[in-house]
Amino acid sequence: DASSIEGHVNVLHIQYSKMRPDTLVVKDRMQRTFADGMTVEDTLKKYPFLKTPSG
């Protein structure tokens, strides 16, 4: 539902703010959030930090 997706997105943003994001947490939350599918382009627009070396 929308509230659980919002929670996963919040965790992703918290990981983004870290110098060394936990890639296992990011991978898990992205799989839960984007189970219905999302294009790479849309994902990078929503989470531009994934383009960084730590992402």
ABEGO torsion letter per residue (X at the ends): XAAAAAAAAAAAAAAAABABBBAAAAAAAAAAAAAAEBBAAAAAAABAAAABAAX
